[in-house]
């Protein structure tokens, strides 16, 4: 059996800082005479994170959530303690409602709702036997938990704080590098399989970047002053995805049936590829020249323009957007670098990136809430029916663990892993609670006795591969002492508490397995259906919607789809390609809606296309299939002819043509070429 590696400097520092924060919280709790000081130590370890910004980002929300949950307990318990059934229903409803909001809010703020839910259960259930003391109990729990949060935050922020800057900038550079590789493969006409692999890698980078960047405003380094630029760069990298995909599609269309690209277009593609390959050395002046070259090569569209003209105009438009987007990424990266050096510039244009709509699945949130409520109800029913003295512990454990893993498609493996390693911690808990603690008569001895175990567990928490298992051992070890009065604990109460813990966690797993677990494939299809509902609403809307808000939500869903498709062992599933195509179509619909306002003469031909798109995506979202009818193709071609025949001049006309080309290619890639209303002998693309 391979022995664990010795701790490195980073792991040692993290473990010692976590221990120091926990001991400070424990010391203050003892000094203040709080009844269960080990809640402070438990909380300090739960709050501790490798990056100081992550600790700070969650601290405030944890404090508020704890206070709200305690206030709800103080209000609820005295009024309902004489009606166990009503009390159970009220507590299940409160925890479920808080969990529902927590699952919907996929930001650090979600901790506020989660803590508000299970803190009420954690304080309320043990207090039902003595409702007159509920205020004192709630106040003590708030003080203990607040001490743990504040002490951990203070230590991780002041003592050798580990900033997010190295990890985040490394991930930013990786995302840009992977985007560069993907663009290079596309522009150079590389292998389709390698292109798909590069696309999946970039999608994973974007997802990881989104998760990490939520902590940037709370970081301890200069990185926090560049939070706007970081968010903006993340959005720009993500926005390259549909643009590169559209470029790839137009190139394939122009090269169909073995046709070569026009020589000047091929030269432009090679120049753009060379500029992109230069990486950080790529200059803005070169970007301006490439953009101007794309403008010169864009054919003028009129009623005589053929399909190849329209494809070429669409390709040049997307190439201009590609150059602009990548150039903006490089500019933002330079701004972030300057910010880290302490010379950040104010950039108001980045502030719009702070509000990025994320995917919300109300159905899954409701299912998670119902499963938590059912687990609490089942525990309480057993508790009431048997008059079990430690039933409160089982009920609060069911509440806590139903919340901990609620955001996962299948929470059972996570809960069962926690349960397994909690069981493994029982001998350690027994040793300390029944053997060491009675022999300790000073805080200094307690701190020294805790050091070896806490240090080893802290090292394993610092390692991503073992963090979950180590946290389970820690929770079982320290949490057991938090649930006991360490001065009066005995073997009988210890065994009773362990049985209650195991029952509560196990019941949460059973309920989740029966009512909450969904497959990765099912979850992916649900996300896809949400895309289709948004597209239907986008096409049917009488008003133009914000393109960036829709694109951010779609890109977020692509990031959510990618790991689920991998878990389903189908990384090349057609669903991933469909999601990318939907992203392109959404962009085209938005452009069409924007252009429609400035082209009143084209309204009669554009409206049927938008209505057809709305009808198609409504059918898809309800899993009725959605039909790509010949009549829909004819409507797109009539719209192309109508828009191309509009008076020259407005940029809206060119945007509408590019959007209609994209929609036609997305729905009818193998259809015969569009025929202009007034054909002439030679096309502009020749």
DAFEN-V614059 format. One record per pair of residues at least 12 apart in sequence whose ideal C-beta (glycine too) atoms are under 8 Angstrom apart, sorted by the first residue. I is the first residue (numbers start at 1). J is the second residue. D is the distance in whole Angstrom. If there is no record, write none. Layout:
# DAFEN-V614059
((I;J;D) (I;J;D))
This chain:
# DAFEN-V614059
((4;460;8) (7;459;4) (7;462;8) (10;50;8) (10;162;8) (10;462;7) (11;458;8) (11;459;5) (11;462;4) (11;463;7) (12;459;7) (13;160;6) (13;162;8) (14;48;8) (14;50;6) (14;162;7) (14;458;7) (14;459;8) (14;461;8) (14;462;4) (15;454;8) (15;455;5) (15;456;8) (15;457;8) (15;458;3) (15;459;5) (15;461;7) (15;462;6) (16;455;7) (16;458;7) (17;48;7) (17;155;5) (17;156;6) (17;159;6) (17;160;7) (18;44;7) (18;45;6) (18;48;4) (18;152;7) (18;155;8) (18;156;8) (18;454;8) (18;458;5) (18;461;7) (19;450;8) (19;451;7) (19;454;5) (19;455;6) (19;458;6) (20;155;5) (20;159;7) (21;44;5) (21;47;8) (21;48;6) (21;148;8) (21;151;5) (21;152;4) (21;153;8) (21;154;7) (21;155;4) (21;156;7) (22;40;8) (22;41;5) (22;44;4) (22;45;6) (22;48;8) (22;148;7) (22;151;8) (22;152;7) (22;454;7) (23;41;8) (23;447;5) (23;450;7) (24;44;8) (24;151;4) (24;154;8) (24;155;7) (25;40;4) (25;41;6) (25;43;7) (25;44;5) (25;147;5) (25;148;5) (25;150;8) (25;151;4) (25;152;7) (26;38;7) (26;40;6) (26;41;5) (26;44;8) (26;443;8) (26;446;8) (26;447;8) (27;443;6) (27;447;8) (28;40;7) (28;147;5) (28;151;7) (29;41;8) (29;143;8) (29;144;6) (29;147;6) (30;443;6) (32;143;7) (34;140;5) (34;143;6) (34;144;5) (34;147;8) (35;140;5) (35;485;7) (36;140;7) (36;141;8) (36;144;6) (36;482;6) (36;483;8) (36;485;8) (37;144;7) (38;478;6) (38;479;8) (38;481;4) (38;482;4) (38;486;7) (39;141;6) (39;144;4) (39;145;6) (39;148;7) (39;482;5) (40;144;4) (40;145;7) (40;147;4) (40;148;4) (40;151;7) (41;148;7) (41;478;6) (41;482;8) (42;148;7) (42;474;8) (42;475;7) (42;478;5) (42;479;5) (42;482;5) (43;144;7) (43;145;5) (43;147;8) (43;148;3) (43;149;6) (43;152;7) (44;147;8) (44;148;4) (44;149;8) (44;151;6) (44;152;4) (45;148;8) (45;152;8) (45;458;8) (45;461;8) (45;471;8) (45;474;6) (45;478;7) (46;148;8) (46;471;8) (46;475;8) (47;59;6) (47;62;7) (47;148;6) (47;149;5) (47;152;4) (47;153;7) (48;152;5) (48;156;6) (48;458;8) (48;461;7) (49;156;7) (50;162;6) (50;462;6) (51;162;6) (51;163;7) (51;164;5) (51;167;7) (51;215;6) (51;219;8) (52;156;5) (52;157;5) (52;161;4) (52;162;6) (52;163;7) (52;219;7) (52;220;5) (53;163;7) (53;164;5) (53;215;4) (53;216;7) (53;218;5) (53;219;4) (53;220;6) (53;223;8) (53;224;7) (54;164;8) (54;215;5) (54;218;8) (55;152;6) (55;153;5) (55;156;5) (55;157;7) (56;153;6) (56;156;8) (56;157;6) (56;215;8) (56;218;4) (56;219;8) (56;220;8) (57;108;4) (57;214;7) (57;215;4) (57;217;7) (57;218;4) (58;108;5) (58;111;5) (59;149;5) (59;150;7) (59;152;8) (59;153;4) (61;108;6) (61;109;6) (61;110;8) (61;111;4) (61;112;4) (61;115;7) (62;111;5) (62;112;8) (62;115;5) (62;145;8) (62;149;5) (63;146;6) (63;149;6) (63;150;8) (64;112;5) (64;115;8) (64;116;8) (65;111;6) (65;112;4) (65;113;7) (65;114;7) (65;115;3) (65;116;4) (65;119;7) (66;115;5) (66;116;8) (66;119;5) (66;141;8) (66;142;6) (66;145;5) (66;146;7) (66;149;8) (67;142;6) (68;112;7) (68;115;8) (68;116;4) (68;119;8) (69;98;8) (69;115;6) (69;116;4) (69;117;7) (69;118;7) (69;119;3) (69;120;4) (69;122;8) (69;123;7) (70;119;6) (70;120;7) (70;123;6) (70;138;4) (70;139;8) (70;141;6) (70;142;5) (71;138;8) (72;94;6) (72;116;7) (72;120;5) (73;119;8) (73;120;5) (73;123;5) (73;124;4) (73;127;7) (73;134;6) (73;138;5) (74;134;6) (74;135;5) (74;138;5) (76;90;6) (76;91;7) (76;94;7) (76;120;7) (76;124;6) (77;124;5) (77;127;5) (77;128;6) (77;131;5) (77;134;5) (78;131;5) (78;132;7) (78;134;6) (81;127;8) (81;128;5) (81;131;4) (84;128;8) (84;380;7) (84;384;5) (85;384;8) (87;128;6) (88;376;7) (88;377;6) (88;380;4) (88;381;8) (88;384;8) (89;377;8) (91;120;7) (91;121;6) (91;124;6) (91;125;7) (91;376;6) (91;380;8) (91;399;8) (92;372;8) (92;373;4) (92;374;8) (92;376;5) (92;377;5) (92;380;8) (93;373;7) (94;117;7) (94;120;6) (95;117;4) (95;118;6) (95;120;7) (95;121;6) (95;369;8) (95;372;5) (95;373;7) (95;376;6) (95;399;5) (95;402;8) (95;403;7) (96;117;8) (96;369;4) (96;370;7) (96;372;5) (96;373;4) (97;117;8) (97;369;7) (98;113;5) (98;114;7) (98;116;5) (98;117;3) (98;118;8) (98;120;8) (99;113;7) (99;114;7) (99;117;5) (99;365;8) (99;368;6) (99;369;5) (99;372;5) (99;402;7) (99;403;5) (99;406;6) (100;365;5) (100;366;6) (100;368;7) (100;369;4) (101;113;4) (101;365;8) (102;114;4) (102;117;7) (102;403;7) (102;406;7) (103;361;8) (103;364;7) (103;365;4) (103;368;5) (103;369;8) (103;406;6) (103;407;6) (104;360;5) (104;361;8) (104;362;7) (104;365;5) (106;358;5) (106;359;8) (106;360;8) (106;407;8) (107;214;6) (107;358;8) (108;214;6) (108;215;7) (114;403;5) (117;372;8) (117;399;7) (117;403;6) (118;396;7) (118;399;5) (118;400;5) (118;403;5) (119;141;7) (119;145;8) (121;376;7) (121;395;7) (121;396;5) (121;399;4) (121;400;7) (122;141;7) (122;396;5) (122;399;7) (122;400;7) (123;137;6) (123;138;5) (123;141;5) (125;380;8) (125;391;8) (125;392;4) (125;393;8) (125;395;5) (125;396;5) (126;392;4) (126;393;8) (126;396;7) (128;392;7) (129;392;8) (157;220;6) (161;220;4) (161;221;8) (163;219;5) (163;220;5) (163;221;3) (163;223;6) (164;212;7) (164;215;6) (164;216;6) (164;219;5) (164;221;7) (164;223;6) (165;219;7) (165;221;5) (165;222;7) (165;223;4) (165;340;6) (167;212;7) (168;209;8) (168;212;6) (168;213;7) (168;216;7) (168;223;7) (168;230;7) (169;336;7) (169;337;8) (169;340;7) (171;205;7) (171;208;6) (171;209;5) (171;212;6) (172;209;7) (172;230;7) (172;233;6) (172;234;8) (172;237;8) (172;333;7) (172;336;7) (173;333;8) (174;205;6) (175;202;7) (175;205;4) (175;206;6) (175;209;6) (175;234;8) (175;237;5) (176;237;6) (176;279;8) (176;329;6) (176;333;7) (177;279;7) (178;198;6) (178;201;5) (178;202;5) (178;205;6) (179;202;5) (179;237;6) (179;240;5) (179;244;8) (179;326;8) (179;329;8) (180;276;5) (180;277;7) (180;279;7) (180;326;8) (181;198;5) (182;195;7) (182;198;4) (182;199;6) (182;201;8) (182;202;6) (182;244;6) (183;240;8) (183;244;6) (183;273;7) (183;276;5) (183;322;7) (183;326;7) (184;273;6) (184;276;6) (184;277;6) (185;198;6) (186;244;6) (186;247;6) (186;248;5) (186;251;7) (187;247;7) (187;269;5) (187;270;8) (187;272;6) (187;273;4) (187;276;7) (188;269;8) (188;273;6) (189;251;7) (195;248;7) (196;572;7) (196;577;8) (199;241;7) (199;245;8) (199;580;7) (200;562;6) (200;571;6) (200;576;7) (202;237;8) (202;241;7) (203;241;7) (203;558;6) (203;559;6) (203;562;4) (204;559;8) (204;562;6) (204;563;7) (205;237;8) (206;234;7) (206;237;6) (206;238;5) (206;241;8) (206;555;7) (206;558;8) (206;559;5) (207;559;4) (207;560;7) (207;562;7) (207;563;7) (209;234;5) (209;237;8) (210;234;7) (210;556;7) (210;559;6) (213;230;5) (213;231;6) (213;234;6) (216;230;5) (216;231;8) (221;340;7) (222;339;6) (222;340;5) (222;341;7) (222;342;6) (222;344;7) (223;336;8) (223;339;7) (223;340;6) (225;339;5) (225;344;5) (226;335;7) (226;336;5) (226;339;3) (226;340;7) (226;344;5) (228;347;6) (228;350;3) (228;351;6) (228;353;6) (228;354;7) (229;332;5) (229;335;5) (229;336;5) (229;339;7) (229;344;8) (229;347;6) (229;350;5) (230;336;6) (231;350;7) (231;353;4) (231;354;6) (231;356;7) (232;332;6) (232;347;8) (232;349;8) (232;350;4) (232;353;5) (233;329;6) (233;332;4) (233;333;6) (233;336;7) (234;353;8) (235;353;5) (235;356;7) (235;548;8) (235;552;7) (236;325;6) (236;328;5) (236;329;5) (236;332;6) (237;329;6) (238;551;8) (238;552;7) (238;555;4) (239;325;6) (239;551;6) (239;555;7) (240;322;7) (240;325;5) (240;326;7) (240;329;8) (241;555;7) (241;558;7) (241;580;7) (241;583;7) (242;551;7) (242;580;7) (242;583;5) (242;584;5) (242;587;6) (243;318;6) (243;321;5) (243;322;5) (243;325;6) (244;322;7) (245;580;5) (245;581;8) (245;583;7) (245;584;6) (246;314;8) (246;318;5) (246;584;5) (246;587;8) (246;662;6) (247;315;7) (247;318;5) (247;319;6) (247;322;6) (249;584;8) (249;662;8) (249;665;6) (249;666;8) (249;669;8) (250;311;6) (250;314;5) (250;315;4) (250;318;7) (250;661;8) (250;665;7) (251;269;8) (251;315;7) (253;311;5) (253;665;6) (253;669;7) (254;308;7) (254;311;5) (254;312;7) (254;315;7) (262;312;8) (262;685;6) (262;686;8) (264;297;6) (265;297;6) (265;312;7) (265;315;7) (268;290;7) (268;293;5) (268;294;6) (268;297;6) (268;319;7) (269;319;8) (271;290;6) (271;293;7) (272;290;6) (272;319;7) (272;322;7) (272;323;6) (275;287;7) (275;290;6) (275;323;8) (276;326;6) (280;330;7) (280;333;7) (282;326;8) (282;327;8) (282;330;6) (284;327;6) (284;330;8) (284;331;7) (287;323;5) (287;324;7) (287;326;8) (287;327;4) (290;323;5) (291;320;5) (291;323;5) (291;324;7) (294;316;5) (294;319;5) (294;320;5) (294;323;7) (295;316;7) (295;320;7) (297;312;8) (297;316;5) (298;312;7) (298;313;5) (298;316;4) (298;317;7) (299;312;6) (299;313;6) (299;684;4) (299;685;6) (300;648;7) (300;684;7) (301;313;6) (301;644;5) (301;653;7) (301;654;7) (301;657;5) (302;644;6) (302;645;7) (302;648;7) (303;641;7) (303;644;5) (303;645;4) (303;676;6) (303;677;5) (303;678;5) (304;676;6) (304;678;5) (304;679;6) (304;680;5) (305;644;6) (305;676;6) (305;683;7) (305;684;6) (306;673;7) (306;674;7) (306;675;8) (306;676;5) (306;679;7) (306;683;4) (306;684;8) (306;685;8) (307;673;4) (307;674;4) (307;675;8) (308;673;8) (308;683;5) (308;685;4) (309;683;6) (309;684;5) (309;685;5) (310;640;7) (310;644;8) (310;657;6) (310;660;8) (310;661;5) (310;674;7) (311;661;6) (311;685;8) (312;684;8) (312;685;5) (313;654;7) (313;657;6) (313;658;6) (313;661;8) (314;657;8) (314;658;5) (314;661;4) (314;662;7) (317;654;7) (317;658;5) (318;658;8) (332;350;8) (335;347;7) (352;548;7) (356;549;8) (356;552;4) (356;556;8) (357;549;5) (357;552;6) (357;553;5) (357;556;8) (358;552;8) (358;553;7) (358;556;5) (359;527;7) (359;530;6) (359;553;6) (359;556;5) (359;557;5) (359;560;6) (361;526;7) (361;527;8) (361;530;7) (363;526;7) (364;518;8) (364;523;8) (364;526;7) (367;515;7) (367;516;6) (368;402;8) (368;406;4) (368;407;8) (368;516;6) (370;515;7) (371;402;6) (371;406;8) (371;511;5) (371;512;6) (371;515;5) (371;516;4) (372;398;8) (372;399;7) (372;402;4) (372;403;6) (372;406;7) (372;508;8) (374;511;5) (374;515;6) (375;398;4) (375;399;7) (375;402;5) (375;507;6) (375;508;5) (375;511;4) (375;512;8) (376;395;6) (376;398;6) (376;399;5) (376;402;7) (378;398;8) (378;507;6) (378;511;7) (379;391;7) (379;394;5) (379;395;4) (379;398;5) (379;503;7) (379;504;6) (379;507;6) (380;395;5) (382;394;7) (383;395;6) (388;500;8) (389;496;7) (390;496;5) (390;497;6) (390;499;7) (390;500;4) (391;500;7) (392;500;8) (393;483;6) (393;497;6) (393;500;4) (393;501;6) (393;504;7) (394;500;4) (394;501;7) (394;503;5) (394;504;4) (394;507;7) (395;504;7) (396;504;7) (397;500;7) (397;501;5) (397;503;8) (397;504;3) (397;505;5) (397;508;7) (398;504;4) (398;505;7) (398;507;5) (398;508;5) (398;511;8) (400;504;8) (401;415;5) (401;418;7) (401;504;7) (401;505;5) (401;508;4) (401;509;8) (402;508;5) (402;511;7) (402;512;7) (404;418;7) (405;512;8) (406;516;8) (409;517;7) (409;518;5) (409;519;7) (409;520;6) (409;522;8) (409;523;5) (409;564;7) (409;567;8) (410;517;5) (410;518;7) (410;519;8) (410;520;8) (411;509;8) (411;512;5) (411;516;6) (411;517;7) (412;509;5) (412;512;5) (412;513;5) (412;517;6) (414;468;7) (415;505;6) (415;508;6) (415;509;4) (415;512;6) (416;509;5) (417;468;6) (417;469;7) (417;472;7) (418;468;7) (418;471;8) (418;472;4) (418;475;7) (418;505;7) (419;472;8) (419;502;7) (419;505;5) (419;506;6) (419;509;7) (420;472;7) (421;469;5) (421;470;8) (421;472;4) (421;473;5) (421;476;7) (422;472;5) (422;473;7) (422;475;7) (422;476;4) (422;501;7) (422;502;7) (422;505;7) (423;476;8) (423;502;7) (424;473;6) (424;476;8) (425;472;7) (425;473;5) (425;474;8) (425;475;8) (425;476;3) (425;477;5) (425;480;8) (426;476;7) (426;480;8) (426;498;6) (428;453;7) (428;473;7) (428;476;8) (428;477;5) (429;476;6) (429;477;5) (429;480;4) (429;481;7) (429;494;8) (429;498;8) (430;494;6) (432;449;7) (432;453;8) (432;477;7) (432;481;7) (433;480;6) (433;481;6) (433;484;6) (433;486;7) (433;489;5) (433;494;6) (434;489;7) (434;490;8) (434;491;6) (434;494;6) (436;449;5) (437;481;8) (437;486;5) (437;489;8) (453;477;7) (457;470;5) (457;473;6) (457;474;5) (457;477;7) (458;470;8) (460;473;8) (461;474;7) (476;501;8) (479;501;8) (480;494;8) (480;497;7) (480;498;7) (480;501;7) (483;497;6) (483;501;8) (484;497;7) (519;568;7) (520;564;4) (520;565;7) (520;567;4) (520;568;5) (521;564;7) (521;568;4) (521;570;8) (523;564;5) (524;561;5) (524;564;4) (524;565;6) (524;568;7) (524;573;8) (524;575;6) (525;575;7) (527;557;5) (527;560;6) (527;561;6) (527;564;7) (528;557;8) (528;561;7) (528;575;6) (528;578;7) (528;579;6) (528;582;8) (529;620;7) (529;621;5) (529;623;7) (530;557;7) (530;621;8) (531;554;6) (531;557;6) (531;579;6) (531;582;5) (531;586;8) (532;582;7) (532;617;4) (532;618;8) (532;620;4) (532;621;4) (533;617;7) (533;618;8) (533;621;4) (534;550;7) (534;553;7) (534;554;7) (534;586;7) (535;582;6) (535;585;6) (535;586;6) (535;589;7) (535;613;7) (535;617;4) (536;613;8) (536;614;5) (536;615;8) (536;616;8) (536;617;4) (536;618;4) (536;621;6) (537;614;8) (538;550;6) (538;586;6) (538;589;5) (538;590;7) (538;593;7) (539;589;5) (539;610;5) (539;611;7) (539;613;4) (539;614;4) (539;617;7) (540;610;7) (540;611;7) (540;614;4) (541;593;7) (543;593;8) (544;590;7) (544;593;5) (544;594;5) (544;597;7) (545;590;7) (545;593;7) (547;587;7) (547;590;4) (547;591;8) (547;594;8) (550;586;6) (550;590;6) (551;583;7) (551;586;7) (551;587;7) (554;579;8) (554;582;7) (554;583;5) (554;586;6) (555;583;7) (557;579;7) (558;576;8) (558;579;5) (558;580;7) (558;583;7) (561;575;7) (561;576;6) (561;579;5) (562;576;7) (581;666;5) (584;662;6) (584;666;6) (585;613;8) (585;662;7) (585;663;6) (585;666;5) (587;659;8) (587;662;8) (588;658;8) (588;659;4) (588;660;8) (588;662;4) (588;663;5) (588;666;8) (589;610;7) (589;613;6) (589;659;7) (589;663;8) (591;655;5) (591;656;7) (591;658;7) (591;659;4) (592;606;6) (592;609;7) (592;610;7) (592;655;8) (592;656;6) (592;659;4) (592;660;7) (592;663;8) (593;610;7) (594;652;7) (594;655;7) (595;643;8) (595;652;4) (595;653;7) (595;655;5) (595;656;4) (595;659;7) (596;610;8) (596;656;7) (597;652;8) (598;650;6) (598;652;4) (599;643;7) (599;646;6) (599;650;7) (599;652;5) (599;653;6) (599;656;6) (601;642;8) (601;646;6) (602;639;7) (602;642;5) (602;643;5) (602;646;6) (602;653;8) (602;656;7) (604;642;7) (605;635;8) (605;638;5) (605;639;4) (605;641;8) (605;642;4) (605;643;7) (606;639;5) (606;642;8) (606;643;7) (606;656;7) (608;635;5) (608;638;8) (608;639;7) (609;632;8) (609;635;5) (609;636;6) (609;639;5) (609;660;7) (609;663;7) (612;632;5) (612;635;6) (613;663;7) (616;628;7) (616;632;7) (628;667;5) (628;668;7) (632;667;7) (633;664;7) (633;667;7) (633;668;5) (633;671;6) (636;660;6) (636;663;6) (636;664;5) (636;667;8) (636;668;8) (637;664;8) (637;674;5) (637;675;7) (639;656;8) (639;660;6) (640;657;7) (640;660;5) (640;661;8) (640;664;7) (640;674;6) (641;676;7) (641;677;4) (643;656;5) (643;657;6) (643;660;7) (644;657;6) (644;676;7) (644;677;7) (645;677;6) (645;678;8))
